[in-house]
Amino acid sequence: MAKNDPEIVRLAGRHVLELFSSAGAKVPLIYHGYKRSRGLVEDCREFAKGNELNGHEGQVLLLSAWFHDAGYVQANGAARQTSIDLARAFLAAEGQPKGLADEVARCLTAVGDENLRDGLAGDVLHDALLAPIAGKSYLDEAELLRLEDEQRTGKVYSDVEWTRSRIAWLQQHPFRTGWAQLKYEGGRAKNLTRLHQLLRRQLGEATEQKAEEAKLSKNTARAAGGLFGDLSRNQLRIMSIADRRTSTMIHVNAIMISLVVGLVLRKIEEHRNLIVPTVVLLCVNLVVVVMSILSMRAGRELRNLDDGAPHDGSLLLTTTDLKMSLPEYLDRMNGLMSDGAALQQALFEYLYFGRNLIIHRKRMLKLTYDIFIVGLAISLMLFIVAIVWF
């Protein structure tokens, strides 16, 4: 604070310092703080000198500069009106005339609205606020403003969005006084050029990033397709192995039944002691054949469109019989192929139910083998007992 400032201006500076010092930790003051307020006052002195603004109007200008950012100590989103209220309260407490408070209020209001311009003091304050946009560190200061705004509003800007907003702001806020235009317009134009260059670079990077994401997505889709194909082939191979083993079990037991019926039963009258083991063996063979057939039919179900349209994922399942015409099937398949999320869901269902079918058939086949082994062992023991003891 300059020693030749009016007493009320020096008191205003101390009061604003107390306001910022007492602000709670929850109030983000990353950009709008006491340092910026003091810098604004210094810029106002320079701009007032360049525009030959002094005396009472100079006092109004400096008071307005001190209180311009004071409203940011409250996180209510109405900084300008809060600044005016704080200025009025301070001036009233210091016994200043109401007319001075009204002039300060008009000066602060004129800064934000071109239609409310009222005197040179408001124009000088407006231009002093724009002084940083002509400085070399403007882009760094803009990042501080961005960080504070994001914390206050909760909105997160992308780099492109923020740069575009800064360009629009600079273009919509030219200097008002001739002195400021002559001295600062060159720096403002340079920073505007830097912002446009930054925007082009950011747009290029965003385009490259989208291309990389698209390439990655394509590679991921190709990898997913390859994985799905491998899993499908593995499932089919496992199912084929299970079918061969089941078929083998059916053939073996069918042959055993034929042999028992053809050889043993024809001479059963001569060997009545073999009736029990023969019946047990036939029962075991019959149970094994039935279990083998049931394992091959596992997972099949019948669903009719009349009972309610099935999920489109059912179109890919070989374990579901859907009664529909070819046009209906093609129509539903085309709809499924055009919906990426639904198609992905259908593929997952295909793998899931295929896995469950394999597990179910594996369990039934294991149970069938267990029945065959145990039953065959029991039958052989019964035959031995019948031959030796009877």
C-alpha positions as CSV (number, residue, x, y, z in Angstrom):
1,M,0.0,0.0,0.0
2,A,1.4,3.4,-1.0
3,K,2.1,5.9,1.7
4,N,0.3,8.7,-0.2
5,D,-3.0,6.7,-0.4
6,P,-5.9,8.1,1.4
7,E,-6.4,6.7,4.9
8,I,-9.6,5.0,3.9
9,V,-7.8,3.2,1.1
10,R,-5.1,1.9,3.5
11,L,-7.8,0.8,5.9
12,A,-9.5,-1.0,3.1
13,G,-6.3,-2.9,2.2
14,R,-5.9,-4.1,5.8
15,H,-9.6,-5.1,6.0
16,V,-9.3,-7.1,2.8
17,L,-6.2,-8.8,4.1
18,E,-8.1,-9.8,7.2
19,L,-11.0,-11.2,5.0
20,F,-8.7,-13.4,3.0
21,S,-6.8,-14.5,6.2
22,S,-10.0,-15.5,7.9
23,A,-11.4,-17.5,4.9
24,G,-12.0,-21.1,5.7
25,A,-9.9,-23.9,4.3
26,K,-12.9,-25.1,2.3
27,V,-12.9,-21.9,0.2
28,P,-10.6,-22.3,-2.8
29,L,-8.5,-19.2,-3.2
30,I,-6.0,-20.5,-5.7
31,Y,-6.3,-17.6,-8.1
32,H,-8.5,-15.0,-6.4
33,G,-6.5,-14.1,-3.3
34,Y,-4.9,-11.3,-1.5
35,K,-1.8,-11.4,-3.8
36,R,-4.0,-10.9,-6.8
37,S,-6.0,-8.1,-5.1
38,R,-2.8,-6.3,-4.2
39,G,-1.5,-6.7,-7.7
40,L,-4.8,-5.3,-9.1
41,V,-4.4,-2.3,-6.9
42,E,-0.9,-1.7,-8.2
43,D,-2.1,-2.1,-11.8
44,C,-4.9,0.4,-11.1
45,R,-2.4,3.0,-9.9
46,E,-0.5,2.6,-13.1
47,F,-3.6,2.7,-15.3
48,A,-5.0,5.7,-13.3
49,K,-1.7,7.5,-13.9
50,G,-1.8,6.7,-17.7
51,N,-5.4,7.9,-17.9
52,E,-4.8,10.9,-15.7
53,L,-7.4,9.7,-13.1
54,N,-6.8,11.1,-9.6
55,G,-8.4,12.8,-6.7
56,H,-11.8,11.5,-5.7
57,E,-12.2,9.2,-8.7
58,G,-8.8,7.7,-8.0
59,Q,-9.9,6.9,-4.5
60,V,-13.1,5.2,-5.8
61,L,-11.0,3.2,-8.2
62,L,-8.6,2.0,-5.5
63,L,-11.4,1.1,-3.1
64,S,-13.1,-0.8,-5.9
65,A,-9.9,-2.6,-6.7
66,W,-9.3,-3.7,-3.1
67,F,-12.8,-5.1,-2.8
68,H,-13.2,-6.6,-6.3
69,D,-12.0,-10.1,-5.3
70,A,-13.1,-9.9,-1.7
71,G,-16.4,-11.7,-2.6
72,Y,-14.5,-14.9,-3.3
73,V,-13.9,-15.4,0.4
74,Q,-17.4,-16.8,0.4
75,A,-18.1,-19.9,-1.7
76,N,-21.6,-18.9,-2.7
77,G,-21.0,-18.3,-6.4
78,A,-22.1,-14.6,-6.3
79,A,-18.7,-13.0,-5.9
80,R,-19.4,-9.6,-7.4
81,Q,-22.5,-8.9,-5.4
82,T,-20.7,-10.2,-2.3
83,S,-17.8,-7.8,-3.0
84,I,-20.3,-4.9,-3.2
85,D,-21.9,-5.9,0.0
86,L,-18.6,-6.2,1.8
87,A,-17.5,-2.8,0.5
88,R,-20.7,-1.1,1.6
89,A,-20.4,-2.8,5.1
90,F,-16.8,-1.6,5.5
91,L,-17.5,2.0,4.4
92,A,-20.5,2.2,6.6
93,A,-18.5,0.9,9.6
94,E,-15.8,3.5,8.9
95,G,-18.4,6.3,8.8
96,Q,-18.0,7.1,5.1
97,P,-20.8,8.8,3.3
98,K,-23.3,6.6,1.5
99,G,-22.5,8.3,-1.8
100,L,-19.0,6.9,-1.7
101,A,-20.3,3.4,-1.2
102,D,-22.7,3.9,-4.2
103,E,-19.9,5.0,-6.4
104,V,-17.8,2.0,-5.5
105,A,-20.8,-0.3,-6.2
106,R,-21.3,1.3,-9.6
107,C,-17.7,1.0,-10.4
108,L,-17.7,-2.7,-9.5
109,T,-20.9,-3.3,-11.4
110,A,-19.6,-1.5,-14.6
111,V,-16.7,-4.0,-14.8
112,G,-18.8,-7.0,-15.6
113,D,-21.5,-5.3,-17.8
114,E,-20.7,-3.2,-20.8
115,N,-24.2,-1.7,-20.7
116,L,-23.6,-0.4,-17.2
117,R,-20.5,1.6,-17.8
118,D,-20.5,4.7,-15.6
119,G,-17.5,6.9,-15.7
120,L,-13.8,6.6,-16.3
121,A,-13.1,4.8,-13.0
122,G,-15.1,1.7,-14.1
123,D,-13.2,1.6,-17.4
124,V,-9.8,1.9,-15.8
125,L,-10.7,-0.9,-13.3
126,H,-11.9,-3.1,-16.2
127,D,-8.6,-2.5,-18.1
128,A,-6.5,-3.1,-15.0
129,L,-8.2,-6.4,-14.5
130,L,-7.3,-7.3,-18.1
131,A,-3.6,-6.4,-17.6
132,P,-2.5,-10.1,-16.9
133,I,-3.8,-11.2,-20.3
134,A,-1.0,-9.2,-21.9
135,G,1.7,-10.7,-19.7
136,K,4.1,-13.5,-20.5
137,S,2.8,-15.6,-17.6
138,Y,-0.9,-15.4,-18.7
139,L,-1.2,-19.1,-19.6
140,D,0.1,-20.2,-16.2
141,E,-2.3,-17.8,-14.4
142,A,-5.1,-19.1,-16.5
143,E,-4.3,-22.6,-15.2
144,L,-4.6,-21.4,-11.7
145,L,-8.0,-19.9,-12.5
146,R,-9.1,-23.2,-14.1
147,L,-8.1,-25.1,-11.0
148,E,-10.0,-22.8,-8.7
149,D,-13.1,-22.8,-11.0
150,E,-13.1,-26.6,-11.1
151,Q,-12.9,-26.8,-7.3
152,R,-15.7,-24.2,-6.9
153,T,-18.1,-25.5,-9.4
154,G,-17.2,-29.2,-9.5
155,K,-17.0,-29.0,-13.3
156,V,-13.9,-30.6,-14.9
157,Y,-12.8,-29.0,-18.2
158,S,-10.9,-30.8,-20.9
159,D,-7.8,-29.0,-22.2
160,V,-9.7,-28.2,-25.5
161,E,-12.7,-26.8,-23.6
162,W,-10.7,-24.6,-21.4
163,T,-8.5,-23.2,-24.2
164,R,-11.6,-22.4,-26.2
165,S,-13.2,-20.7,-23.2
166,R,-10.1,-18.5,-22.7
167,I,-10.0,-17.6,-26.4
168,A,-13.7,-16.6,-26.3
169,W,-13.2,-14.6,-23.1
170,L,-10.2,-12.7,-24.6
171,Q,-12.2,-11.9,-27.8
172,Q,-15.2,-10.7,-25.8
173,H,-13.3,-8.4,-23.4
174,P,-11.3,-5.7,-25.3
175,F,-9.6,-2.9,-23.5
176,R,-11.8,0.1,-23.0
177,T,-9.4,3.0,-22.6
178,G,-7.1,4.3,-25.4
179,W,-4.1,4.3,-23.1
180,A,-4.5,0.5,-22.3
181,Q,-5.0,-0.3,-26.0
182,L,-1.8,1.4,-27.0
183,K,0.2,-0.2,-24.2
184,Y,-1.3,-3.7,-23.7
185,E,-3.0,-4.6,-27.0
186,G,0.2,-6.0,-28.4
187,G,0.7,-8.4,-25.5
188,R,-3.0,-9.4,-25.6
189,A,-2.8,-10.2,-29.3
190,K,0.4,-12.3,-28.7
191,N,-1.4,-14.3,-25.9
192,L,-4.4,-14.8,-28.2
193,T,-2.1,-16.2,-30.8
194,R,-0.5,-18.5,-28.3
195,L,-3.9,-19.7,-27.2
196,H,-4.9,-20.5,-30.9
197,Q,-1.6,-22.3,-31.4
198,L,-2.2,-24.2,-28.1
199,L,-5.7,-25.1,-29.3
200,R,-4.5,-26.4,-32.6
201,R,-1.9,-28.5,-30.8
202,Q,-4.5,-29.9,-28.4
203,L,-6.9,-30.7,-31.2
204,G,-4.2,-32.5,-33.0
205,E,-3.3,-34.5,-29.9
206,A,-7.0,-35.2,-29.3
207,T,-7.3,-36.5,-32.8
208,E,-4.2,-38.7,-32.4
209,Q,-5.5,-40.0,-29.1
210,K,-8.9,-40.8,-30.7
211,A,-7.1,-42.6,-33.5
212,E,-5.0,-44.6,-31.0
213,E,-8.1,-45.4,-29.0
214,A,-9.9,-46.5,-32.2
215,K,-6.9,-48.6,-33.2
216,L,-6.7,-50.1,-29.7
217,S,-10.5,-50.8,-29.7
218,K,-10.1,-52.5,-33.1
219,N,-7.2,-54.6,-31.9
220,T,-9.1,-55.4,-28.8
221,A,-12.1,-56.4,-30.8
222,R,-9.9,-58.5,-33.1
223,A,-8.2,-60.1,-30.0
224,A,-11.7,-60.7,-28.4
225,G,-12.9,-62.3,-31.7
226,G,-9.8,-64.5,-31.8
227,L,-10.2,-65.5,-28.2
228,F,-13.9,-66.2,-28.7
229,G,-13.0,-68.4,-31.7
230,D,-10.4,-70.3,-29.8
231,L,-12.8,-70.9,-26.9
232,S,-15.5,-72.0,-29.2
233,R,-13.2,-74.4,-31.0
234,N,-12.0,-75.8,-27.6
235,Q,-15.6,-76.3,-26.5
236,L,-16.4,-78.1,-29.7
237,R,-13.3,-80.3,-29.4
238,I,-14.2,-81.2,-25.8
239,M,-17.8,-81.9,-26.8
240,S,-16.6,-84.1,-29.6
241,I,-14.4,-86.0,-27.2
242,A,-17.3,-86.4,-24.8
243,D,-19.5,-87.6,-27.7
244,R,-17.0,-90.2,-28.8
245,R,-16.6,-91.5,-25.2
246,T,-20.3,-91.6,-24.8
247,S,-20.8,-93.4,-28.1
248,T,-18.1,-95.9,-27.1
249,M,-19.8,-96.6,-23.8
250,I,-23.1,-97.2,-25.6
251,H,-21.5,-99.5,-28.2
252,V,-19.6,-101.5,-25.5
253,N,-22.7,-102.1,-23.4
254,A,-24.9,-102.8,-26.4
255,I,-22.4,-105.5,-27.5
256,M,-22.4,-106.9,-23.9
257,I,-26.2,-107.0,-23.9
258,S,-26.2,-108.8,-27.2
259,L,-23.7,-111.4,-26.0
260,V,-25.5,-112.0,-22.8
261,V,-28.8,-112.4,-24.6
262,G,-27.3,-114.5,-27.4
263,L,-25.1,-116.8,-25.3
264,V,-26.2,-116.9,-21.7
265,L,-29.9,-116.7,-21.9
266,R,-30.2,-119.6,-24.4
267,K,-28.7,-121.9,-21.9
268,I,-30.1,-120.4,-18.8
269,E,-32.2,-123.5,-18.1
270,E,-29.0,-125.5,-17.8
271,H,-27.3,-122.9,-15.7
272,R,-29.9,-121.5,-13.3
273,N,-27.2,-120.5,-10.9
274,L,-26.2,-117.7,-13.4
275,I,-29.6,-116.1,-13.5
276,V,-28.9,-113.5,-10.7
277,P,-25.5,-112.3,-12.0
278,T,-26.9,-112.3,-15.6
279,V,-29.8,-110.1,-14.5
280,V,-27.5,-107.8,-12.6
281,L,-25.1,-107.5,-15.6
282,L,-28.0,-106.7,-17.9
283,C,-29.4,-104.1,-15.5
284,V,-25.9,-102.5,-15.3
285,N,-25.6,-102.4,-19.1
286,L,-29.1,-101.0,-19.5
287,V,-28.5,-98.2,-16.9
288,V,-25.2,-97.3,-18.5
289,V,-26.8,-97.0,-21.9
290,V,-29.6,-94.9,-20.6
291,M,-27.2,-92.6,-18.7
292,S,-25.1,-92.3,-21.8
293,I,-28.0,-91.3,-23.9
294,L,-29.2,-88.8,-21.3
295,S,-25.7,-87.2,-21.1
296,M,-25.9,-86.6,-24.9
297,R,-29.3,-84.9,-24.5
298,A,-28.1,-82.7,-21.6
299,G,-28.8,-79.0,-21.9
300,R,-31.4,-79.1,-24.7
301,E,-34.6,-77.2,-24.1
302,L,-37.6,-76.3,-26.2
303,R,-38.8,-72.7,-26.3
304,N,-41.5,-71.3,-28.4
305,L,-41.9,-67.7,-29.6
306,D,-45.6,-68.0,-28.6
307,D,-44.5,-68.4,-25.0
308,G,-42.7,-65.1,-25.1
309,A,-39.9,-63.9,-27.3
310,P,-36.6,-65.3,-26.0
311,H,-33.6,-63.1,-25.5
312,D,-31.7,-62.5,-28.7
313,G,-28.7,-64.2,-27.2
314,S,-30.5,-67.5,-27.5
315,L,-30.0,-67.3,-31.2
316,L,-26.4,-68.3,-30.8
317,L,-27.0,-71.2,-28.5
318,T,-27.0,-74.6,-30.0
319,T,-28.6,-76.0,-26.8
320,T,-31.8,-74.1,-27.5
321,D,-34.4,-75.1,-30.1
322,L,-36.2,-72.0,-31.4
323,K,-39.2,-72.5,-33.5
324,M,-39.1,-69.6,-36.0
325,S,-39.1,-69.1,-39.7
326,L,-36.0,-68.2,-41.7
327,P,-37.1,-64.5,-42.2
328,E,-37.7,-64.2,-38.5
329,Y,-34.3,-65.7,-37.7
330,L,-32.6,-63.4,-40.1
331,D,-34.4,-60.3,-38.8
332,R,-33.4,-61.1,-35.2
333,M,-29.8,-61.9,-36.2
334,N,-29.5,-58.7,-38.1
335,G,-30.8,-56.8,-35.1
336,L,-28.4,-58.6,-32.8
337,M,-25.4,-57.8,-35.1
338,S,-26.3,-54.1,-35.3
339,D,-26.2,-53.8,-31.5
340,G,-22.6,-54.2,-30.3
341,A,-23.5,-54.4,-26.6
342,A,-26.2,-57.0,-27.2
343,L,-23.9,-59.0,-29.5
344,Q,-21.2,-59.0,-26.8
345,Q,-23.8,-60.1,-24.2
346,A,-24.9,-62.9,-26.6
347,L,-21.3,-64.1,-27.0
348,F,-20.8,-64.2,-23.3
349,E,-24.0,-66.2,-22.9
350,Y,-22.8,-68.6,-25.6
351,L,-19.5,-69.2,-23.8
352,Y,-21.2,-69.4,-20.4
353,F,-23.9,-72.0,-21.4
354,G,-21.4,-73.9,-23.5
355,R,-19.2,-74.2,-20.4
356,N,-22.1,-75.3,-18.2
357,L,-23.1,-77.9,-20.8
358,I,-19.6,-79.3,-20.9
359,I,-19.4,-79.4,-17.1
360,H,-22.8,-81.1,-16.9
361,R,-21.9,-83.7,-19.5
362,K,-18.6,-84.3,-17.9
363,R,-20.3,-85.1,-14.6
364,M,-22.9,-87.4,-16.2
365,L,-20.2,-89.2,-18.1
366,K,-18.1,-89.6,-15.0
367,L,-21.1,-91.0,-13.2
368,T,-21.8,-93.4,-16.1
369,Y,-18.2,-94.7,-16.0
370,D,-18.4,-95.1,-12.3
371,I,-21.7,-97.1,-12.6
372,F,-20.2,-99.2,-15.4
373,I,-17.0,-100.0,-13.5
374,V,-18.7,-100.8,-10.2
375,G,-21.6,-102.7,-11.8
376,L,-19.2,-104.7,-13.9
377,A,-17.1,-105.6,-10.9
378,I,-20.2,-106.7,-8.9
379,S,-21.5,-108.7,-11.8
380,L,-18.1,-110.5,-12.2
381,M,-18.0,-111.3,-8.5
382,L,-21.5,-112.7,-8.7
383,F,-20.6,-114.9,-11.7
384,I,-17.6,-116.2,-9.8
385,V,-19.6,-117.0,-6.7
386,A,-22.4,-118.6,-8.8
387,I,-19.9,-120.8,-10.7
388,V,-17.7,-121.8,-7.8
389,W,-20.3,-122.4,-5.0
390,F,-23.4,-123.3,-6.9
